[in-house]
Amino acid sequence: MWNTVCKNVFWILLSAFALVLPTTSPNAGANITPWMVLALFLWWITGRVAGLCHKQRCKAARSHIILILLFMFLYTAYIYGMLISSGKNVNDWFQKLPFVLLPCALLIPMVDYMDEKKWICFKLTYAIACVLSLLMCILHAYIGELSHFHFYNYYYSTLTGWLRHPAYLSMMYTMAIIFMVDLLYNKELSIKVKVMIHIINVFLSIGVVLSGSRAGILAFIVILFLYFVYVSCFERYHIKQWILSTLIPVMCFCISFLLLPRQQNRVIVTQSVVTNELSQRYHKSSPKDARVQAWQAAWSIGKQYFPKGVGIADFQQEQQNFYRQHQYWVSAKKDLNAHNQYLQALASMGLPGILALMGWLSYIMYIGVKSRNEVLCLFGVLIMINFMFESMLERQDGIMFAVFFTCVLMMEVSDKKTDHENSNHSRGKAPIC
C-alpha cells in the first residue's frame, strides 16, 4: 500500500512540475519551479528516512550514478568558477542547486517510476501546459494592443518575452512537439486523444514562429529533419505515419512564417546581417550584430585565461571591457553575456567547465543511441543547438528545463528497459537471479 501511495505522490509531483515549468515565471509575477524542486527533493528525503525505498528500483538506479556524478562535476565546476572570482555572489550558489537536487530526487527514487499510461499522461500534461503558456502570451498581447489592431505584429515584435525569454519558450514548445509526435506512434491511444495531439501540435508549431527565436526556428527544423532520417533508416514502416503526423504542424509553421511581415521576420533579418558580416570581415571592419560581438568577446577572454578561466563573477566585467575597447557600444549598454553556453563555460570556468558540460551532453547522446531512444537523442540535439545561441545555464529557467528533462528521459529509458527485462523473465528468456 505504501509503495502505491509513494508512487502516486511521486507521479503527481512530477506532473505538477511539468505543468508549472512553461506556465510560471518571475516575469509573470510567479515562479513556482524552485518550490517544485524543493518539494521533490524533500519527498525523496522523507522517503529515504522513513525507509520507503524500493530495493529493486534502487539497484536499477545505479545505472544513473554516472549522470549524477556528471551533474555533480558540473556543479563543482560552477563552484570553482565562483571561488576564483574576485567578487562573490551568494545567489549563484542557490541558482545552480538544481544540478544537485533534481538528479538526486528523480534518479534515485524510493519507488518504482511510472507505467506507460502515467508516462503518456505526463507528456500530455506538459504539452497542454505549453499550449496554456502560448495562450497566456497571446491574451497578454491582445490586451496590450486593443487600441492599435496590429495584434500579430505587436505580439511578435514586443510581447514574446513577457512570460520568459523567447528562446526558452520556443525550446519548450519544440520539446512538447517531440513528445506529441512520438505519442502518435502509440497504437493504444484512442482517436480522440490523437486528434487532441494534432491540435496541440498546431498551436505549438505556430508558437515556435511567434516566439521570434532564430535558434528555436532552427532547432524546430533540425529536429523534424533528424526525426525523418531516424524513421527512414530504422523504422521505414512508419514513414507514412511520420509524414501524416508532421504534415499539419509543418504546414502551420510555414503559413505562420510566411504571414510575418518582412521587417519583423528575424530569419530574413539575420540573413541580411550574415551577408553584411561577411562583407565587413572581407573589409576587416567590426561586426554589427550584437550576438557576434558577444561571441567574439567570449572567445577572446576564453583564449586569454585558458585553462583556468576568468571566474564567473569577473567574466561579465571582462566582457564589458572588451566591448568598450572595441567600441561595441550597443552590446556594452545591454551588458550582454556570451550568448553561447560553450563559450560562457570556457571563459568563466576554463577547462573544468567545458569538460563538465561536454561530458553531460555526450552522455545524453551515448545513452540515447545505445538504447535506441530517439526522444532522448532529439532532446540532446535540442539543447545543444540552443546552447550555441544562448547561455542557458546562466538562467534558472534554462537550468530547470535542461536538468529536469535529462532526468525524466533517463527515467523513461530505465522504465522501458525494466519492462523489457520483466517481459523476458515472464517468457523464460532471462536468467533467474
SVG drawing of the C-alpha trace seen along z (x, -y; Angstrom):
<svg xmlns="http://www.w3.org/2000/svg" viewBox="-12 -53 58 73">
<polyline fill="none" stroke="black" stroke-width="0.4" points="0.0,0.0 2.8,-2.4 4.5,-1.7 1.4,-2.6 0.9,-5.8 4.5,-6.9 4.4,-6.1 1.2,-8.2 2.6,-11.1 5.8,-11.0 3.8,-11.0 1.7,-13.9 4.8,-16.0 6.4,-15.2 3.3,-16.1 2.9,-19.3 6.5,-20.3 5.7,-19.7 2.6,-21.9 4.3,-24.8 7.6,-24.8 6.2,-26.5 3.4,-28.5 5.1,-30.3 7.9,-32.7 9.2,-35.7 8.3,-37.9 4.6,-36.9 4.8,-37.5 5.0,-33.8 8.0,-31.5 6.9,-28.1 9.5,-25.8 12.1,-26.3 9.4,-25.3 8.6,-22.2 12.3,-21.3 12.3,-21.6 9.1,-19.5 10.6,-16.7 13.8,-16.7 12.0,-16.8 9.7,-14.0 12.8,-12.0 14.5,-12.7 11.3,-11.8 11.0,-8.5 14.7,-7.7 14.4,-8.5 11.1,-6.6 12.6,-3.5 10.2,-3.5 12.9,-2.7 12.0,-0.2 15.0,2.2 14.7,3.3 14.5,-0.2 17.4,-1.4 19.5,1.3 18.4,0.3 19.1,-3.3 22.8,-2.5 23.0,-2.9 22.3,-6.6 25.2,-7.2 27.4,-8.3 24.9,-11.0 24.6,-12.1 28.3,-12.4 28.5,-14.4 25.9,-16.8 28.0,-17.0 31.1,-17.7 29.3,-20.5 28.1,-22.0 31.6,-21.7 32.9,-23.5 30.5,-26.3 31.7,-26.5 35.3,-26.6 34.3,-29.4 32.7,-31.3 35.7,-30.8 38.3,-32.1 36.3,-35.3 37.3,-38.4 33.6,-39.1 31.3,-36.6 27.5,-36.3 25.7,-34.0 22.7,-33.9 24.7,-31.9 25.3,-29.1 21.5,-28.7 20.7,-29.2 22.8,-26.2 21.4,-23.9 19.0,-22.1 22.1,-20.5 22.3,-18.6 18.8,-18.4 16.9,-17.3 19.2,-14.3 19.0,-13.0 15.3,-13.4 14.5,-11.9 17.2,-9.4 17.5,-7.8 13.8,-7.4 12.3,-5.3 9.6,-3.8 9.1,-2.4 9.0,-5.0 5.8,-5.0 4.0,-2.7 3.2,-3.6 -0.1,-5.2 1.4,-7.5 4.1,-8.5 1.5,-9.3 -0.4,-11.5 2.8,-13.2 3.7,-14.1 0.2,-15.3 0.2,-17.4 3.5,-19.1 2.2,-19.7 -1.1,-21.2 0.9,-23.4 2.9,-24.7 -0.3,-25.5 -1.6,-27.3 1.6,-29.4 1.2,-30.3 -2.5,-31.3 -1.4,-33.4 1.1,-35.3 -1.4,-35.8 -4.0,-37.1 -1.4,-39.4 -0.5,-40.7 -4.2,-41.1 -5.0,-43.1 -1.9,-45.3 -2.8,-46.1 -6.6,-46.6 -6.3,-50.1 -3.9,-49.6 -5.4,-46.5 -1.9,-45.2 -2.0,-42.2 0.2,-39.8 2.9,-42.4 2.7,-43.6 2.8,-40.1 5.7,-39.0 7.8,-42.1 7.3,-43.1 5.5,-40.7 7.1,-37.3 9.4,-37.8 6.6,-38.6 6.4,-35.1 10.1,-34.2 12.9,-34.5 11.6,-33.7 14.3,-31.2 13.3,-29.2 9.6,-29.3 10.4,-28.0 12.6,-25.3 9.8,-24.2 7.3,-24.1 9.7,-22.0 10.2,-19.6 6.4,-19.2 6.1,-18.6 8.7,-15.8 6.6,-14.2 3.4,-14.5 4.8,-13.2 6.3,-10.2 2.9,-9.5 1.2,-9.3 3.0,-6.0 1.2,-4.5 -1.5,-2.2 -3.3,-2.1 -4.3,-5.7 -7.8,-6.5 -8.8,-8.6 -9.9,-11.4 -6.5,-11.6 -4.7,-11.6 -7.0,-14.4 -6.1,-16.4 -2.4,-15.7 -2.8,-17.1 -4.5,-20.2 -1.7,-20.7 0.9,-20.4 -0.9,-23.1 -0.8,-25.5 2.8,-24.8 4.2,-25.0 2.6,-28.4 4.1,-29.2 7.6,-28.4 7.2,-31.0 5.6,-33.6 8.4,-33.2 10.6,-35.0 13.6,-32.9 16.0,-32.2 17.6,-29.4 14.1,-28.0 13.2,-28.0 16.5,-26.4 16.0,-23.7 12.5,-23.0 13.6,-22.4 16.6,-20.3 14.6,-18.2 12.0,-17.3 14.6,-16.6 16.6,-14.3 13.3,-12.5 12.7,-11.9 16.2,-10.5 15.7,-8.2 12.3,-6.9 13.7,-6.4 16.7,-4.5 15.3,-2.4 11.5,-2.4 10.7,-2.6 7.3,-1.0 6.4,-4.2 7.4,-6.7 3.9,-7.3 2.7,-7.7 5.6,-10.2 4.6,-12.3 1.0,-12.4 1.9,-13.2 4.2,-16.1 2.4,-17.4 -0.1,-19.5 2.4,-21.2 4.9,-21.8 2.1,-23.4 1.1,-25.6 4.7,-26.5 5.2,-27.5 2.0,-29.5 2.8,-31.4 6.3,-32.1 5.1,-33.4 2.5,-35.7 5.2,-37.5 5.9,-41.0 9.3,-41.0 10.6,-43.7 9.6,-41.6 10.9,-38.3 14.1,-37.7 15.3,-34.9 15.3,-37.3 16.9,-40.0 19.6,-37.5 20.3,-36.5 21.0,-40.1 23.1,-40.5 25.2,-37.5 25.7,-38.8 26.8,-42.2 29.1,-40.4 30.8,-38.5 31.3,-41.7 32.6,-43.5 35.0,-40.7 36.3,-40.9 36.9,-44.6 38.2,-44.0 35.6,-46.1 33.9,-45.4 30.8,-43.2 27.5,-45.0 25.4,-42.1 25.4,-42.1 25.4,-38.3 28.5,-38.1 30.2,-40.7 29.4,-38.7 30.8,-35.6 33.9,-37.4 34.4,-38.8 33.8,-35.5 36.2,-33.6 38.9,-36.2 38.5,-36.0 38.4,-32.2 41.7,-32.1 43.3,-34.7 42.5,-32.9 42.7,-29.3 42.8,-26.8 41.9,-28.2 39.1,-30.6 38.5,-34.1 35.8,-33.3 32.0,-33.6 31.7,-37.0 34.6,-38.5 33.6,-37.3 30.9,-39.9 33.3,-42.7 35.9,-41.4 33.3,-41.3 32.4,-44.9 36.0,-45.9 36.2,-44.1 33.1,-45.9 34.4,-49.3 37.8,-48.6 36.4,-47.6 33.7,-50.3 30.8,-47.8 28.5,-50.4 25.2,-48.6 26.5,-45.3 28.1,-47.3 24.8,-49.1 22.8,-45.8 25.5,-44.2 25.3,-41.0 26.6,-37.7 28.3,-35.3 25.0,-34.2 26.7,-30.8 26.9,-28.3 30.0,-26.6 31.9,-29.9 30.5,-31.0 31.7,-27.9 35.1,-28.0 35.7,-31.7 34.2,-31.7 35.2,-28.2 38.0,-27.3 38.8,-23.7 36.8,-22.1 33.7,-23.9 33.8,-22.9 34.7,-19.3 31.8,-19.0 29.4,-20.5 30.6,-18.3 30.6,-15.2 26.9,-15.7 25.9,-16.3 28.0,-13.4 26.5,-11.0 22.9,-12.0 23.7,-11.2 25.5,-8.0 22.6,-6.6 20.1,-7.7 22.0,-6.0 22.7,-2.9 19.0,-2.5 17.7,-3.5 15.6,-6.1 15.0,-8.8 13.3,-11.2 16.4,-11.4 18.7,-11.9 16.4,-14.7 16.3,-16.3 20.1,-16.3 20.2,-17.9 17.6,-20.5 19.6,-21.7 22.9,-21.6 21.5,-23.9 20.1,-26.3 23.4,-26.2 25.0,-27.6 22.9,-30.7 22.0,-31.3 23.9,-31.0 21.0,-28.8 22.6,-27.6 23.1,-31.2 19.4,-31.5 17.4,-29.3 14.7,-28.7 17.3,-27.1 18.8,-25.0 15.4,-23.7 14.4,-22.7 17.7,-21.0 18.3,-19.2 14.6,-18.2 14.1,-16.6 17.5,-15.0 16.5,-13.2 12.9,-12.5 14.0,-11.0 16.7,-8.8 13.9,-7.6 11.8,-6.6 14.7,-4.8 15.1,-2.8 11.4,-2.1 11.4,-0.7 14.4,1.4 12.9,2.7 9.6,3.6 11.6,5.4 13.5,7.4 10.4,8.3 8.8,9.4 11.8,11.6 11.6,13.1 8.0,13.9 8.8,15.7 11.7,17.5 14.3,15.6 16.2,14.0 18.2,15.8 16.6,16.0 18.8,14.5"/>
</svg>
